[in-house]
Amino acid sequence: MRRIFLVIYVLFCIEIGGFLFFLPWLPLWLNNGLVAHWPTLRHVLELAFVRGAISGLGLVDVWVGISEAIHYREHP
């Protein structure tokens, strides 16, 4: 059961991390309904610092998933 949980957890971390890493640099990031209604939010999301911070969180998430997979030990 622990192995199944680990596989699901690692895949989830890598998927969400990849999503967070690439999404801020895609056109979808600024061209959506949520940002269209709030121009101040759009201005904040256009900042390279914010995009870089969210991409950094994505890399950390991928790193956590891979680290969990590498350091997994089976306990009797």
Backbone as JSON, one array per atom type, in Angstrom:
{
  "sequence": "MRRIFLVIYVLFCIEIGGFLFFLPWLPLWLNNGLVAHWPTLRHVLELAFVRGAISGLGLVDVWVGISEAIHYREHP",
  "N": [[0.82, -1.19, 0.0], [1.99, 1.2, 0.72], [3.79, 1.59, -1.35], [2.12, 2.05, -3.55], [0.91, 4.43, -2.76], [3.21, 6.02, -2.72], [3.96, 6.03, -5.46], [1.73, 7.32, -6.59], [1.92, 9.77, -5.24], [4.44, 10.73, -6.09], [4.05, 10.95, -8.89], [1.99, 12.84, -8.85], [3.32, 15.06, -7.7], [5.3, 15.57, -9.66], [3.72, 16.1, -11.89], [2.14, 18.37, -11.11], [4.24, 20.08, -10.5], [5.52, 20.38, -13.01], [3.44, 21.6, -14.38], [3.22, 24.03, -12.9], [5.72, 25.04, -13.48], [5.78, 25.56, -16.26], [3.38, 26.94, -16.92], [3.28, 29.82, -16.21], [4.63, 31.01, -18.34], [3.23, 30.65, -20.62], [0.79, 31.78, -23.08], [-1.79, 31.49, -22.05], [-1.63, 32.18, -19.41], [-2.08, 34.96, -19.05], [-4.25, 35.45, -20.64], [-7.07, 34.85, -19.82], [-10.34, 34.37, -18.32], [-10.47, 35.07, -15.58], [-8.34, 36.88, -15.1], [-9.01, 38.86, -16.87], [-11.08, 40.28, -15.72], [-9.97, 41.56, -13.54], [-7.82, 44.01, -13.62], [-5.66, 44.84, -12.03], [-4.67, 42.49, -10.9], [-3.82, 41.29, -13.24], [-1.69, 42.97, -13.92], [0.09, 42.4, -11.83], [0.57, 39.67, -12.28], [1.93, 39.82, -14.67], [4.49, 40.53, -14.03], [7.9, 39.68, -14.13], [9.17, 38.69, -11.89], [7.13, 37.46, -10.38], [6.29, 35.48, -12.14], [8.68, 34.02, -12.3], [8.93, 33.23, -9.61], [6.73, 31.5, -9.3], [7.38, 29.57, -11.18], [9.69, 28.65, -9.95], [8.59, 27.48, -7.64], [7.36, 25.37, -8.9], [9.6, 23.9, -9.78], [10.69, 23.19, -7.3], [8.65, 21.54, -6.39], [8.78, 19.41, -8.23], [11.32, 18.5, -7.57], [10.91, 17.65, -4.92], [9.18, 15.48, -5.34], [10.83, 13.72, -6.86], [12.91, 13.36, -5.04], [11.58, 12.07, -2.94], [11.03, 9.66, -4.22], [13.6, 8.66, -4.67], [14.66, 8.4, -2.09], [13.11, 6.49, -0.88], [12.5, 3.85, 1.32], [11.96, 0.49, 2.05], [10.34, -0.71, 4.81], [10.46, -3.39, 7.09]],
  "CA": [[0.0, 0.0, 0.0], [2.88, 2.36, 0.77], [4.35, 1.78, -2.69], [1.1, 2.66, -4.4], [0.82, 5.82, -2.33], [4.43, 6.7, -3.17], [3.88, 6.23, -6.91], [0.74, 8.36, -6.83], [2.46, 11.02, -4.72], [5.53, 11.18, -6.97], [3.45, 11.39, -10.15], [1.26, 14.08, -8.58], [4.3, 16.13, -7.53], [5.94, 15.88, -10.93], [2.73, 16.7, -12.78], [1.84, 19.72, -10.63], [5.47, 20.87, -10.64], [5.67, 20.72, -14.42], [2.38, 22.56, -14.68], [3.6, 25.32, -12.33], [6.95, 25.51, -14.11], [5.55, 26.05, -17.62], [2.19, 27.76, -17.08], [3.46, 31.28, -16.23], [5.26, 31.49, -19.57], [2.31, 30.4, -21.73], [-0.19, 32.86, -23.28], [-2.95, 31.24, -21.22], [-1.39, 32.8, -18.1], [-2.67, 36.3, -19.01], [-5.45, 35.51, -21.48], [-8.16, 34.02, -19.29], [-11.45, 35.15, -17.8], [-10.2, 35.6, -14.25], [-7.46, 38.03, -15.2], [-9.68, 39.89, -17.67], [-11.96, 41.07, -14.86], [-9.18, 42.28, -12.53], [-6.61, 44.52, -14.26], [-4.55, 44.91, -11.07], [-4.12, 41.14, -10.84], [-3.09, 41.07, -14.5], [-0.42, 43.69, -13.83], [0.97, 41.65, -10.93], [0.95, 38.41, -12.92], [2.84, 40.11, -15.78], [5.83, 40.76, -13.52], [8.8, 38.54, -14.3], [9.45, 38.12, -10.57], [6.03, 36.58, -10.01], [6.39, 34.31, -13.02], [9.84, 33.24, -11.87], [8.65, 32.62, -8.31], [5.82, 30.37, -9.49], [8.18, 28.53, -11.84], [10.57, 28.1, -8.92], [7.78, 26.57, -6.84], [7.19, 24.16, -9.7], [10.84, 23.13, -9.72], [10.78, 22.62, -5.96], [7.69, 20.45, -6.32], [9.36, 18.29, -8.98], [12.45, 18.03, -6.78], [10.36, 16.91, -3.78], [8.7, 14.19, -5.84], [11.97, 12.86, -7.22], [13.61, 13.06, -3.8], [10.81, 11.04, -2.24], [11.21, 8.38, -4.93], [14.98, 8.19, -4.49], [14.94, 8.07, -0.69], [12.13, 5.53, -0.36], [13.04, 2.62, 1.87], [10.95, -0.46, 2.47], [10.54, -1.13, 6.19], [9.78, -4.67, 7.34]],
  "C": [[0.87, 1.26, 0.0], [3.5, 2.64, -0.6], [3.37, 2.46, -3.63], [0.95, 4.13, -4.06], [2.03, 6.61, -2.82], [4.38, 7.0, -4.66], [2.89, 7.34, -7.24], [1.27, 9.71, -6.39], [3.55, 11.59, -5.64], [4.98, 11.67, -8.31], [2.69, 12.7, -9.98], [2.24, 15.25, -8.45], [4.94, 16.54, -8.85], [4.96, 16.56, -11.88], [2.42, 18.14, -12.37], [3.07, 20.62, -10.77], [5.72, 21.29, -12.09], [4.66, 21.75, -14.87], [2.76, 23.95, -14.16], [4.85, 25.89, -12.99], [6.67, 26.16, -15.47], [4.4, 27.04, -17.76], [2.45, 29.26, -17.09], [4.04, 31.84, -17.53], [4.4, 31.22, -20.8], [1.34, 31.57, -21.88], [-1.44, 32.7, -22.42], [-2.84, 31.94, -19.86], [-2.08, 34.16, -17.99], [-3.95, 36.42, -19.81], [-6.51, 34.54, -20.97], [-9.2, 34.92, -18.63], [-11.19, 35.77, -16.44], [-9.37, 36.87, -14.3], [-8.12, 39.17, -15.97], [-10.56, 40.8, -16.8], [-11.21, 41.9, -13.82], [-7.87, 42.77, -13.14], [-5.41, 44.61, -13.31], [-3.88, 43.55, -10.94], [-3.32, 40.84, -12.1], [-1.73, 41.75, -14.46], [0.57, 42.94, -12.94], [1.46, 40.37, -11.59], [1.87, 38.61, -14.12], [4.28, 40.28, -15.31], [6.68, 39.5, -13.65], [9.13, 37.89, -12.96], [8.38, 37.13, -10.16], [6.07, 35.32, -10.86], [7.54, 33.41, -12.61], [9.61, 32.55, -10.53], [7.74, 31.41, -8.46], [6.53, 29.23, -10.22], [9.13, 27.87, -10.85], [9.82, 27.15, -7.99], [7.54, 25.26, -7.58], [8.43, 23.28, -9.68], [11.03, 22.47, -8.35], [9.83, 21.43, -5.83], [8.19, 19.22, -7.07], [10.5, 17.67, -8.18], [11.97, 17.21, -5.58], [9.87, 15.53, -4.22], [9.82, 13.23, -6.17], [12.74, 12.45, -5.98], [12.89, 11.99, -3.0], [11.0, 9.68, -2.91], [12.6, 7.81, -4.69], [15.21, 7.69, -3.07], [13.92, 7.1, -0.08], [12.83, 4.27, 0.11], [11.88, 1.75, 2.35], [11.28, -0.92, 3.89], [9.8, -2.45, 6.44], [8.67, -4.58, 8.37]]
}
